[in-house]
Amino acid sequence: MKINKLLTAIFVLSALFLTSCSSDDDSVSEPRSDYENGILISGEGSSAGTGSVSFISNDFTVAENLIYKTVNDVELGTYLQSMAFDDDNAYIVVDNANTITVADRYTFEYKGEITTGLSLPRFMVTANGKGYVTNWGSTADDTDDFIAVVDLSTYSIEKTISVGNGPERIVAHNGKLYVSHKGAYTTNNIVSVITIADDNVEEITVKDNPDELFFNTSGNLVVLSEGRTIYDANWNVTGHTLASISTINPNSLAVSQEVVFAEGEHPSLMEIDNGTIYYALNGSIYSLNESESTLPIASIMTAEGYLYGMAVQEDNIFTLDASFTDASTLNVYSVSTSEKVYTQSVAIGASKIYFN
């Protein structure tokens, strides 16, 4: 009798548990696979090793390198420039191989590959079933750069859109694409605005070498231009152009605010999180409110090693101390205390951080 009562109780509790887990309560969720609910880090690779992807769980208890190779027993190649995502897929861009490998973003199982129609692809964004990829084209030709439009149902390129030299980062917003033009192996000072419906291209002039670009909480586009160093024929430094953080109204395409750096300062790695702009300068990280028009005097922290990648989420700043001869290092710092809270070895040439 006692055993029967115990079995009955277990059955009832199990039924209640299953019912609660199958309810519509969004607070109850289970990881869909091995690489969900974590941080993905792409490494460019080098002669010392292939480009690769590392995974770290959100609670920092699990870390794994070379996850694509582990799952598929195939290396991605060098140089792995960036990754993009849609609902279920990860798109892994390897620029000098002119390929985009498609994998399930949660299992990293191979799903397909784009191998034709690309020419030094750099960054990709997805919108409405299409992928949009920046391409440098031939490094000997400043006029053949383009955006490749990818049909994500067939993993094939359906057309290209010609743009100015050196397209780099790309974001999609309200039916338009916004592209920073860092200038490839030379320099440039424009942001292209492409209307998706008709491929119309407009250009906004900013300071030299625009790179990272994001939309802020007010719906305006924020662009970090690094400025450039000027050399003579013997590679002696003869001057600098100015860097800036530009705020652009997406309706008028006018620069509504421009925060300019001192001559000789070349910031990089801008991120925006919860209304705060973060950027790197000489290995230190600075922050300012997105509405401020004056640069901060003091940094909030100095990152360890060769600062090559950065991301911000909640109270944490993630930085990549890149090595191209051995494993790189991910360091995580608390925004509120500036103290390091976690460190982990990651991919060779680690450069980009994504939250999966």
C-alpha positions as MATLAB code, in Angstrom:
seq = 'MKINKLLTAIFVLSALFLTSCSSDDDSVSEPRSDYENGILISGEGSSAGTGSVSFISNDFTVAENLIYKTVNDVELGTYLQSMAFDDDNAYIVVDNANTITVADRYTFEYKGEITTGLSLPRFMVTANGKGYVTNWGSTADDTDDFIAVVDLSTYSIEKTISVGNGPERIVAHNGKLYVSHKGAYTTNNIVSVITIADDNVEEITVKDNPDELFFNTSGNLVVLSEGRTIYDANWNVTGHTLASISTINPNSLAVSQEVVFAEGEHPSLMEIDNGTIYYALNGSIYSLNESESTLPIASIMTAEGYLYGMAVQEDNIFTLDASFTDASTLNVYSVSTSEKVYTQSVAIGASKIYFN';
ca = [
       0.000    0.000    0.000;
       2.744    2.427    0.906;
       4.457    1.691   -2.409;
       1.231    2.276   -4.343;
       0.636    5.569   -2.567;
       4.208    6.627   -3.258;
       3.892    5.779   -6.958;
       0.594    7.642   -7.147;
       2.162   10.709   -5.531;
       5.098   10.603   -7.934;
       2.702   10.322  -10.881;
       0.666   13.324   -9.712;
       3.739   15.456   -9.088;
       5.162   14.516  -12.496;
       1.912   15.466  -14.200;
       1.866   18.808  -12.408;
       5.495   19.422  -13.368;
       4.873   18.637  -17.033;
       1.768   20.827  -17.064;
       3.667   23.765  -15.597;
       6.484   23.375  -18.118;
       4.096   23.302  -21.056;
       2.209   26.416  -20.024;
       2.330   29.726  -21.850;
       4.576   31.259  -19.183;
       7.468   32.807  -21.136;
       9.624   32.769  -18.018;
      10.034   29.004  -18.419;
      12.404   28.086  -21.231;
      14.905   25.371  -21.965;
      18.037   25.661  -24.089;
      17.289   24.432  -27.600;
      20.766   22.952  -28.064;
      24.394   23.036  -27.016;
      25.259   26.566  -28.120;
      22.193   28.551  -27.146;
      22.154   30.941  -24.174;
      25.787   31.892  -24.485;
      28.479   34.020  -26.058;
      29.984   33.257  -29.468;
      33.428   34.576  -30.343;
      34.797   34.514  -33.870;
      38.528   34.322  -34.430;
      40.134   35.348  -37.691;
      42.847   32.714  -37.501;
      46.336   33.102  -38.932;
      49.217   31.002  -40.187;
      49.199   29.495  -36.688;
      45.679   28.102  -37.008;
      42.321   28.243  -38.752;
      39.597   30.783  -38.277;
      37.202   29.412  -35.688;
      34.301   30.031  -33.304;
      34.384   29.722  -29.508;
      31.413   29.322  -27.160;
      31.022   30.377  -23.529;
      27.798   29.868  -21.592;
      26.059   32.900  -20.117;
      26.890   31.759  -16.584;
      30.574   31.272  -17.553;
      30.544   27.618  -16.463;
      31.033   26.099  -19.933;
      33.665   27.050  -22.501;
      34.528   25.340  -25.784;
      36.783   26.319  -28.665;
      36.628   25.211  -32.319;
      32.922   24.422  -32.071;
      32.272   24.363  -35.829;
      35.157   21.960  -36.378;
      34.037   19.824  -33.430;
      30.518   19.452  -34.849;
      31.361   19.101  -38.549;
      34.978   17.863  -38.583;
      35.809   20.638  -41.062;
      37.831   23.812  -40.582;
      36.408   27.175  -41.611;
      39.597   28.620  -43.073;
      41.428   31.901  -42.708;
      40.447   34.720  -42.361;
      37.101   34.524  -40.577;
      35.965   38.130  -40.766;
      32.533   38.197  -39.102;
      29.243   36.423  -38.421;
      25.584   37.292  -38.945;
      22.383   35.680  -37.707;
      18.709   35.267  -38.443;
      16.110   33.226  -36.556;
      17.893   29.875  -36.804;
      21.034   30.336  -38.873;
      24.537   31.602  -38.343;
      26.317   32.982  -41.424;
      30.100   32.738  -41.113;
      31.974   35.104  -43.438;
      35.522   34.105  -44.454;
      36.794   36.976  -46.543;
      39.889   35.763  -48.379;
      38.137   32.451  -49.199;
      35.156   34.397  -50.600;
      32.720   32.125  -48.775;
      29.837   32.342  -46.332;
      29.205   29.102  -44.440;
      25.679   28.586  -43.129;
      25.248   26.673  -39.869;
      22.460   26.146  -37.388;
      23.133   28.888  -34.845;
      22.282   26.602  -31.906;
      23.910   23.294  -32.927;
      26.480   24.650  -35.412;
      25.686   21.838  -37.808;
      26.502   22.682  -41.427;
      23.480   23.708  -43.529;
      24.935   25.164  -46.690;
      27.494   27.483  -48.235;
      27.695   30.488  -50.532;
      30.782   30.121  -52.716;
      30.100   32.212  -55.826;
      29.484   35.902  -56.387;
      31.506   37.168  -53.419;
      34.703   39.209  -53.570;
      36.412   39.862  -50.231;
      33.168   39.792  -48.210;
      33.318   41.648  -44.917;
      30.048   41.967  -42.948;
      26.487   40.757  -43.406;
      23.039   41.642  -42.110;
      19.733   39.836  -42.666;
      16.308   41.366  -43.273;
      13.041   40.006  -44.712;
      14.489   36.744  -45.972;
      17.492   38.366  -47.625;
      21.124   38.710  -46.660;
      23.130   41.824  -47.478;
      26.908   41.437  -47.602;
      29.553   44.155  -47.955;
      32.292   43.282  -50.470;
      35.555   45.084  -51.135;
      36.033   43.623  -54.599;
      39.507   43.739  -56.089;
      42.016   45.544  -53.883;
      43.482   47.050  -57.061;
      40.182   48.678  -58.025;
      38.436   51.313  -55.895;
      35.319   51.292  -58.079;
      34.147   47.657  -58.009;
      32.888   47.463  -54.409;
      29.349   46.198  -53.865;
      26.645   44.826  -51.623;
      25.704   41.240  -52.470;
      22.017   40.422  -51.987;
      21.551   36.807  -50.879;
      18.377   34.746  -51.192;
      18.435   32.987  -47.820;
      16.078   30.251  -49.015;
      18.551   29.065  -51.653;
      21.843   30.453  -50.298;
      22.504   32.091  -53.648;
      23.303   35.673  -54.650;
      20.467   37.169  -56.670;
      21.971   40.589  -57.449;
      24.555   43.164  -56.400;
      24.349   46.873  -55.544;
      27.332   49.062  -56.448;
      28.641   51.305  -53.653;
      31.694   53.418  -52.873;
      35.119   52.141  -51.917;
      35.658   49.971  -48.861;
      32.180   49.105  -47.506;
      32.520   47.667  -44.010;
      29.818   47.415  -41.330;
      26.173   47.186  -42.332;
      22.904   47.527  -40.405;
      19.266   47.332  -41.514;
      16.649   49.729  -40.154;
      13.132   50.638  -41.335;
      13.550   49.436  -44.904;
      17.024   50.820  -45.423;
      20.607   49.603  -45.200;
      23.301   51.750  -43.616;
      26.883   50.987  -44.606;
      30.093   52.485  -43.223;
      32.957   52.871  -45.701;
      36.286   52.466  -43.979;
      38.015   52.465  -47.348;
      39.450   48.937  -47.592;
      43.199   49.310  -48.025;
      42.951   53.061  -48.603;
      40.515   55.428  -46.882;
      36.999   56.792  -47.219;
      34.637   59.116  -45.358;
      31.089   58.138  -46.310;
      28.103   56.217  -45.017;
      25.914   54.735  -47.751;
      22.141   54.620  -47.256;
      20.420   52.065  -49.489;
      16.649   51.875  -49.859;
      15.903   48.157  -49.957;
      12.777   48.490  -52.120;
      14.543   50.051  -55.119;
      18.311   49.806  -54.415;
      18.637   53.600  -54.428;
      21.957   54.658  -52.874;
      22.582   57.937  -51.066;
      25.772   59.016  -49.305;
      26.462   60.906  -46.083;
      29.869   62.497  -45.519;
      31.452   61.961  -42.105;
      35.016   62.041  -40.809;
      37.629   59.652  -42.251;
      37.454   55.885  -41.776;
      33.949   55.296  -40.397;
      33.569   51.824  -38.935;
      31.110   50.835  -36.168;
      27.570   52.140  -36.512;
      24.448   51.592  -34.388;
      21.018   53.067  -33.857;
      20.558   54.752  -30.478;
      17.486   54.866  -28.234;
      16.213   57.964  -30.078;
      16.265   56.170  -33.436;
      19.251   58.096  -34.754;
      22.273   56.513  -36.408;
      25.546   56.835  -34.464;
      28.800   56.365  -36.412;
      32.357   56.142  -35.101;
      34.936   57.527  -37.546;
      38.483   56.652  -36.546;
      40.266   59.367  -38.527;
      43.468   58.486  -40.331;
      47.194   58.894  -39.984;
      48.910   60.642  -42.896;
      52.298   59.369  -44.087;
      54.879   60.593  -46.564;
      56.535   58.453  -49.220;
      58.939   57.023  -46.633;
      56.135   56.134  -44.169;
      56.972   58.969  -41.821;
      53.934   60.390  -40.024;
      53.153   63.856  -41.327;
      49.752   64.458  -39.772;
      46.337   63.148  -38.765;
      42.754   63.717  -39.803;
      40.193   64.083  -37.061;
      38.092   61.259  -35.613;
      34.508   61.728  -34.464;
      31.290   60.236  -33.162;
      28.559   61.435  -35.529;
      24.827   61.317  -34.886;
      22.746   61.193  -38.076;
      19.032   61.833  -38.497;
      17.749   58.917  -40.640;
      14.930   61.023  -42.092;
      16.976   63.977  -43.315;
      20.300   62.071  -43.557;
      21.919   65.107  -41.948;
      24.599   64.959  -39.272;
      22.793   66.448  -36.284;
      25.689   66.186  -33.849;
      29.407   65.582  -34.226;
      31.685   64.984  -31.255;
      35.249   65.446  -32.477;
      38.396   63.944  -30.981;
      41.703   65.738  -30.550;
      44.143   65.535  -33.450;
      46.152   62.320  -33.264;
      43.507   60.394  -31.325;
      42.108   57.393  -33.195;
      39.268   55.658  -31.293;
      37.851   52.267  -32.215;
      35.428   49.487  -31.201;
      32.338   51.520  -30.413;
      29.328   49.852  -28.732;
      25.994   51.272  -27.548;
      24.096   49.765  -24.619;
      21.130   51.235  -22.724;
      21.751   54.777  -23.922;
      25.492   54.742  -23.234;
      28.202   54.861  -25.890;
      31.373   52.907  -25.174;
      34.535   53.258  -27.237;
      38.199   52.282  -27.028;
      41.159   54.632  -27.247;
      44.773   53.579  -26.715;
      43.724   50.419  -24.894;
      41.368   52.175  -22.479;
      37.572   52.172  -22.579;
      35.504   55.345  -22.257;
      31.779   55.938  -21.909;
      29.406   58.819  -22.499;
      25.672   59.271  -22.656;
      24.410   59.131  -26.246;
      23.027   62.676  -25.942;
      26.258   64.217  -24.628;
      28.274   66.481  -26.898;
      31.512   66.507  -24.895;
      33.977   63.642  -24.714;
      34.892   62.259  -21.269;
      38.271   63.102  -19.799;
      38.804   59.897  -17.845;
      38.382   56.299  -18.964;
      36.264   53.806  -17.048;
      38.893   51.053  -17.315;
      41.985   49.875  -19.149;
      41.707   46.546  -20.920;
      44.454   43.975  -20.662;
      46.622   43.108  -23.644;
      45.958   43.875  -27.313;
      42.372   45.166  -27.378;
      40.944   43.844  -30.665;
      37.248   43.303  -29.924;
      34.644   44.602  -27.496;
      30.989   44.104  -26.598;
      28.743   45.332  -23.793;
      25.784   43.547  -22.229;
      23.997   44.557  -19.036;
      26.720   45.239  -16.411;
      29.546   43.544  -18.281;
      32.132   44.725  -20.787;
      33.616   41.892  -22.837;
      37.053   42.523  -24.352;
      39.284   40.428  -26.583;
      43.033   40.369  -26.065;
      43.926   39.011  -29.489;
      46.870   36.800  -30.298;
      47.673   35.654  -33.825;
      50.282   33.108  -32.768;
      48.353   31.308  -30.016;
      44.992   31.370  -28.242;
      43.475   34.786  -27.597;
      41.909   35.780  -24.278;
      38.397   36.926  -23.418;
      38.280   39.222  -20.387;
      34.996   40.284  -18.806;
      34.791   43.390  -16.599;
      32.017   44.777  -14.443;
      30.874   48.170  -15.715;
      29.942   49.324  -12.230;
      33.203   48.326  -10.506;
      35.689   48.104  -13.433;
      36.899   44.843  -11.885;
      37.635   41.773  -14.005;
      35.080   39.057  -13.266;
      36.042   36.357  -15.783;
      38.775   35.315  -18.195;
      38.962   32.523  -20.761;
      41.191   31.347  -23.610;
      39.423   31.653  -26.965;
      40.051   31.517  -30.720;
      43.251   32.560  -32.484;
      42.892   36.145  -33.723;
      39.660   36.625  -31.754;
      37.919   39.756  -32.992;
      34.101   39.683  -32.686;
      31.669   38.898  -29.864;
      28.045   37.849  -30.332;
      25.284   37.015  -27.829;
      23.371   33.924  -28.966;
];
